[in-house]
Amino acid sequence: MATQRLSREEIEKLDSIWKAPGFIPTLIAVASAFGAWSLLLPVLPVAVLDSGGDATLAGATTGVFMLATVLTQIVTPRLLRGVGYTPVMVVAAFLLGVPALGHMISMNAAVVLFFSALRGVGFGAITVAESALVAELVPSRFLGKATGMLGVFVGVAQMVFLPIGLAMAEPFGYNSVYILAAVIALVAAVMCLRIPNLRAAPAEPRHSSSSENHVPMWKLVLVPALTLTTISMGYGLITSFLPALIRESDVATGAALGGVILSITGAASMIVRYVVGVVADKRGEPGTLMLPAQISAFLGLLLIVVIILTGASMWWMVLAAILYGGGFGAVQNESLLTMFHRLPRSKVSEASATWNIFFDGGTGLGSTVLGFVVAISGYPGAFTAGAVIVVFGIVMTLLDRFIGAHRVTEYNNIKTRLQQVRRPSDPPK
């Protein structure tokens, strides 16, 4: 049964995010959904290879999943307005895990890719819905803390369930992982039923009055979106190739150390993302920590290059993981909050969709495009390229602060309203 919803005025009077109806069920639902996704993420490609499939099919399972994810993210805002958050999230949670049972039927290419695509649909819908829903449920002054807490729950779910899938597969078989993923996804679906039954706000009509200063949505979100992409490309590179790099450099401890480094990266990202959200709430405006975060991520990638070229101890990767992971987490929250801040409340679902598309797209580009760089120039060239891409993001942030100093939202904002009010000293027309 859905929790009773409050009016926007009642929500703004709450003195804590934990008192917002539906916030806790949302966190549990999202953590469960990401747990189901994390279980299968490293397992399915290995299962394909073990069943006789080739590397192309193994990679295609992730590629088809991400393609379905991005395509679904594009249409999710319309679904949130049409049918509401609860139905979308219930179905999304179901699709994210339960289709994994289909892999018990056959590991034939068509079957594997079909069920991977179904899971991608679920992932795309729930990633857009959860970020937008948080903005609907909590007071505006606590939005940074709330989005940071969302990142904590997602991060913990990933840290817990990413290793569990592979650990279960060897002694108990792959079917046990598929069943557990389906069960966890059902838990997420049940928790979604505890979310207040509400729909995304309808899009406000664009007025034609020449006295209003309209700014297209893409101009408001492009820079934070591209900034997120430049950082997430590095994340795709790290998650895809850093464990292999460490293993090749230190055969004895490389396999274990690679997993530790990825965990440290995730933990740093999760912790800093929450802290940055709290800071944004206190300052009343997001984006103030964007530049330091980008510089931190750049230094992390640069340190990896130095470690490779100098042959330094792989344990220096711990510092690199902290620098990059912390910057990555901060950019995640700052970019999302900046989009929420610049757009009208009626467009929180579009902001969430944009954020997720550029996040997932950047991660995919990092693992594929920079993967080609690895093949051409090796690990030093790839991580150098990743650091240079972050520099482009830094330049965009600086230009955005200079050029966009007087940017306003598309409509229904203070500046355009004031332009409609004639000063008393103005002569009558």
C-alpha positions in Angstrom: 0.0 0.0 0.0 1.4 3.4 -1.0 2.3 5.9 1.6 0.1 9.0 1.8 1.6 11.9 -0.1 2.1 15.4 1.3 1.6 18.7 -0.6 4.6 20.6 -1.6 3.9 23.1 1.1 3.8 20.4 3.8 7.0 18.8 2.5 8.9 22.1 2.7 8.0 22.4 6.4 9.7 19.1 7.3 12.8 19.5 9.3 14.5 16.2 8.2 14.8 14.1 5.1 13.9 11.1 7.2 10.5 12.4 7.9 9.6 12.7 4.2 7.0 10.0 3.4 8.3 7.5 1.0 12.0 8.5 1.3 13.2 5.5 3.2 11.2 3.0 1.0 12.8 4.7 -2.0 16.3 4.2 -0.6 15.6 0.5 0.2 14.0 -0.1 -3.2 16.9 1.6 -5.1 19.5 -0.3 -3.1 17.8 -3.6 -3.8 17.4 -2.8 -7.5 21.1 -1.9 -7.8 22.0 -5.0 -5.8 20.2 -7.2 -8.3 22.0 -5.3 -11.1 25.4 -5.6 -9.4 25.1 -9.3 -8.9 24.7 -10.0 -12.6 27.1 -7.3 -14.0 30.3 -9.4 -13.7 28.7 -12.8 -13.7 26.8 -12.9 -17.0 29.8 -12.3 -19.3 31.7 -15.1 -17.5 28.7 -17.4 -17.7 28.6 -16.8 -21.5 32.2 -17.7 -21.9 31.9 -20.8 -19.7 28.9 -22.0 -21.7 31.0 -21.9 -24.9 30.2 -18.4 -26.1 32.9 -16.1 -27.5 34.2 -12.8 -26.2 32.1 -10.9 -28.7 28.9 -12.3 -27.2 30.1 -11.8 -23.7 30.8 -8.2 -24.4 27.5 -7.8 -26.3 25.5 -8.7 -23.2 26.7 -5.5 -21.6 26.5 -3.5 -24.8 22.8 -4.5 -25.4 22.0 -3.9 -21.8 23.4 -0.3 -21.9 21.7 0.4 -25.3 18.3 -0.6 -23.9 19.1 1.5 -20.8 19.8 4.7 -22.7 16.8 4.3 -25.0 14.5 3.7 -22.0 16.0 6.7 -20.1 14.9 8.9 -23.0 11.2 8.0 -22.7 11.0 7.6 -18.9 10.1 11.3 -18.1 7.0 10.9 -20.3 6.1 7.7 -18.5 6.5 9.4 -15.1 4.0 12.0 -16.1 1.6 9.6 -17.7 1.4 6.7 -15.2 3.3 8.0 -12.2 6.4 7.0 -10.2 5.1 3.9 -8.4 4.0 1.9 -11.4 7.1 2.8 -13.4 9.4 1.8 -10.5 7.6 -1.4 -9.7 7.8 -2.6 -13.3 11.4 -1.4 -13.6 12.5 -3.2 -10.5 10.8 -6.4 -11.7 12.5 -6.1 -15.1 15.9 -5.4 -13.7 16.2 -8.8 -11.9 13.4 -11.3 -12.8 14.4 -11.7 -16.5 17.7 -13.1 -15.2 15.7 -16.4 -14.7 15.6 -16.6 -18.4 19.3 -17.3 -18.5 18.4 -20.6 -16.8 16.6 -21.6 -20.0 19.4 -21.2 -22.5 22.7 -19.4 -23.1 22.0 -19.2 -26.8 23.0 -15.8 -28.2 19.4 -14.6 -29.0 18.1 -15.7 -25.6 21.0 -14.1 -23.7 20.7 -10.8 -25.6 16.9 -10.7 -25.3 16.9 -11.0 -21.5 19.8 -8.6 -21.2 17.8 -6.0 -23.1 14.8 -6.5 -20.8 17.0 -5.9 -17.8 18.4 -2.8 -19.5 14.9 -1.5 -19.8 14.4 -1.9 -16.1 17.7 -0.3 -15.2 17.0 2.7 -17.5 13.6 3.4 -16.0 14.6 3.0 -12.4 17.8 5.2 -12.6 15.8 8.1 -14.0 12.8 7.6 -11.7 14.8 7.4 -8.5 16.7 10.6 -8.9 13.6 12.6 -10.0 11.5 11.0 -7.2 13.9 12.2 -4.5 13.5 15.7 -5.7 9.8 15.3 -5.4 9.8 13.8 -1.9 12.2 15.9 0.2 12.3 19.6 1.1 14.3 21.7 -1.5 16.8 22.9 1.2 17.8 19.2 1.9 18.0 18.1 -1.7 21.8 17.9 -1.7 21.8 15.7 1.4 19.1 13.5 0.0 20.8 12.9 -3.3 24.0 12.2 -1.4 22.3 9.7 0.7 20.9 8.1 -2.4 24.4 7.7 -3.6 25.4 6.1 -0.3 22.7 3.4 -0.7 23.6 2.8 -4.3 27.3 2.6 -3.5 26.9 0.2 -0.6 24.7 -2.0 -2.7 27.4 -2.2 -5.4 30.2 -2.8 -2.9 28.3 -5.6 -1.3 26.8 -7.4 -4.3 29.5 -7.0 -7.0 31.8 -9.6 -5.4 29.0 -11.9 -4.1 27.8 -12.9 -7.6 31.2 -14.3 -8.7 31.8 -15.8 -5.2 28.5 -17.7 -5.4 28.9 -18.9 -9.0 31.8 -21.2 -8.5 30.5 -23.3 -5.6 26.7 -23.1 -6.2 26.5 -22.5 -10.0 25.3 -19.6 -12.1 21.6 -20.5 -11.5 21.9 -19.6 -7.9 23.0 -16.1 -8.8 20.1 -15.7 -11.2 17.6 -16.8 -8.6 19.1 -14.5 -5.9 19.0 -11.5 -8.4 15.3 -12.2 -9.1 14.5 -12.4 -5.3 16.3 -9.1 -4.6 14.5 -7.4 -7.5 11.2 -8.6 -6.1 12.1 -7.0 -2.8 12.7 -3.7 -4.6 9.4 -4.0 -6.4 7.6 -4.5 -3.1 9.3 -1.5 -1.5 8.3 0.6 -4.5 4.6 0.0 -3.5 5.4 1.9 -0.3 6.2 5.1 -2.3 3.6 7.8 -2.4 1.4 7.6 -5.5 2.4 10.7 -7.4 3.2 11.7 -11.0 5.9 13.9 -12.4 4.6 17.5 -12.8 3.3 18.3 -16.2 5.5 20.4 -18.5 4.7 24.1 -18.2 3.7 25.7 -21.5 6.3 27.9 -23.1 4.9 31.5 -23.3 5.4 33.5 -26.4 5.7 36.9 -24.7 8.7 38.8 -26.0 9.2 40.2 -22.5 10.4 36.9 -21.2 13.9 35.7 -21.5 13.7 32.1 -22.6 16.8 29.9 -22.4 16.6 26.4 -24.1 17.0 23.5 -21.7 20.1 22.2 -23.5 22.0 25.4 -22.7 21.2 25.0 -19.0 22.2 21.4 -18.7 24.9 20.9 -21.4 27.9 21.9 -19.4 27.2 19.9 -16.2 26.1 17.0 -18.4 29.4 17.0 -20.5 31.4 17.6 -17.3 29.9 14.4 -15.9 30.7 12.6 -19.1 34.4 13.6 -19.0 34.6 12.2 -15.5 32.6 9.0 -16.1 34.8 8.1 -19.1 37.6 7.8 -16.7 35.5 5.6 -14.5 34.8 3.3 -17.5 38.5 3.1 -18.1 39.3 2.3 -14.5 36.7 -0.3 -14.0 37.5 -2.0 -17.3 41.3 -2.0 -17.3 42.8 -1.0 -13.9 42.5 -4.6 -12.4 44.2 -6.0 -15.5 47.0 -3.4 -15.3 47.6 -4.2 -11.6 47.6 -7.9 -12.2 50.1 -7.6 -15.0 52.4 -5.4 -12.8 52.2 -7.6 -9.7 51.2 -11.2 -10.5 51.4 -12.3 -6.8 49.0 -9.9 -5.3 47.6 -8.1 -8.4 44.2 -9.9 -8.5 43.4 -9.2 -4.9 44.8 -5.6 -5.0 42.8 -4.8 -8.1 39.5 -5.6 -6.3 40.6 -3.5 -3.3 41.5 -0.5 -5.5 38.0 -0.6 -7.2 36.4 -0.9 -3.7 38.4 2.1 -2.5 37.3 4.1 -5.6 33.7 3.3 -4.9 33.9 4.1 -1.2 35.6 7.4 -1.8 33.0 8.3 -4.4 30.1 7.4 -2.1 31.4 9.3 0.9 32.4 12.5 -0.9 29.2 12.5 -2.9 27.2 12.7 0.4 29.5 15.3 1.9 29.3 17.5 -1.2 25.5 17.3 -1.0 25.5 18.5 2.6 27.8 21.4 1.7 25.5 22.4 -1.2 22.5 22.5 1.2 24.4 24.7 3.6 25.5 27.1 0.9 22.1 27.1 -0.8 23.6 26.7 -4.2 25.3 23.7 -6.0 28.4 23.8 -8.1 30.9 25.5 -5.8 32.9 22.3 -5.4 32.8 21.2 -9.0 36.2 22.6 -10.0 38.1 21.2 -7.0 36.4 17.9 -7.7 37.5 17.8 -11.3 41.1 18.8 -10.4 41.1 15.9 -7.8 40.0 13.4 -10.5 42.6 14.7 -12.9 45.3 14.3 -10.3 44.1 10.7 -9.6 44.4 9.7 -13.3 47.7 11.5 -13.7 49.1 9.7 -10.6 48.2 6.4 -12.3 50.2 7.4 -15.3 53.2 8.3 -13.1 53.0 5.0 -11.3 53.0 3.0 -14.6 55.9 5.0 -16.2 58.1 5.0 -13.1 57.4 1.4 -12.0 56.4 2.6 -8.5 54.7 0.3 -6.0 51.1 -0.6 -7.0 50.1 0.4 -3.5 50.3 4.0 -4.6 47.1 3.2 -6.5 45.3 3.5 -3.2 46.0 7.3 -3.2 45.1 7.5 -6.9 41.8 5.7 -6.2 41.0 8.2 -3.3 41.8 11.2 -5.5 39.8 10.0 -8.5 37.0 8.4 -6.6 36.4 11.5 -4.4 36.4 13.8 -7.4 34.1 11.4 -9.3 31.6 11.3 -6.4 31.6 15.1 -6.0 31.0 15.7 -9.7 28.1 13.3 -9.7 26.3 15.2 -7.0 27.2 18.7 -8.2 26.2 18.0 -11.8 22.8 16.5 -10.7 22.1 19.3 -8.3 23.1 22.0 -10.8 20.6 20.6 -13.3 17.8 20.6 -10.6 18.8 24.1 -9.6 18.7 25.5 -13.2 15.5 23.9 -14.4 11.9 24.4 -13.2 10.5 21.8 -10.8 8.3 20.5 -13.6 11.4 19.3 -15.4 13.1 17.2 -12.6 12.4 14.1 -14.6 14.1 15.5 -17.7 17.1 16.6 -15.5 17.3 13.1 -14.1 17.1 11.5 -17.5 19.8 13.8 -18.9 22.1 13.1 -16.0 21.7 9.3 -16.3 22.2 9.3 -20.1 25.4 11.3 -19.9 26.6 9.3 -16.9 26.0 5.8 -18.5 27.1 7.1 -22.0 30.3 8.4 -20.6 31.1 5.1 -18.8 30.4 3.2 -22.0 32.6 5.5 -24.0 35.4 5.2 -21.5 35.5 1.5 -21.7 35.2 1.3 -25.5 36.9 4.4 -26.9 39.7 4.4 -24.4 39.9 0.7 -24.7 41.0 1.2 -28.3 43.7 3.6 -27.0 44.9 0.8 -24.7 45.3 -1.5 -27.7 47.2 1.2 -29.7 49.4 2.9 -27.1 49.1 0.8 -23.9 47.9 1.7 -20.5 50.0 4.9 -20.1 48.5 6.4 -23.3 44.9 5.5 -22.3 45.1 6.9 -18.8 46.9 10.0 -20.1 44.0 10.4 -22.6 41.6 10.0 -19.7 43.3 12.8 -17.8 43.3 15.1 -20.8 39.6 14.5 -21.3 39.1 15.7 -17.7 41.0 18.8 -18.5 38.5 19.6 -21.2 35.8 19.3 -18.5 37.7 21.7 -16.3 37.8 24.3 -19.2 34.1 23.9 -19.8 33.4 24.5 -16.1 35.5 27.7 -16.1 33.8 29.0 -19.3 30.4 28.1 -17.9 31.1 30.2 -14.8 32.2 33.1 -16.9 29.7 33.0 -19.7 26.7 31.8 -17.8 27.0 34.2 -14.9 23.6 35.6 -15.7 21.9 32.4 -16.8 18.3 31.9 -15.8 15.8 29.1 -16.2 13.6 28.8 -19.3 10.6 30.4 -17.8 8.8 31.1 -14.5 11.9 32.5 -12.8 12.6 35.6 -10.8 14.6 37.4 -13.4 12.0 37.1 -16.2 9.1 38.0 -13.8 10.9 41.2 -12.8 11.3 42.1 -16.5 7.5 42.2 -16.7 7.2 44.7 -13.9 7.6 48.3 -15.1 9.6 50.6 -12.8 7.5 53.4 -11.3 9.8 56.0 -12.9 9.2 54.7 -16.4 7.0 57.0 -18.4 3.6 55.6 -19.4 3.4 54.1 -22.9 
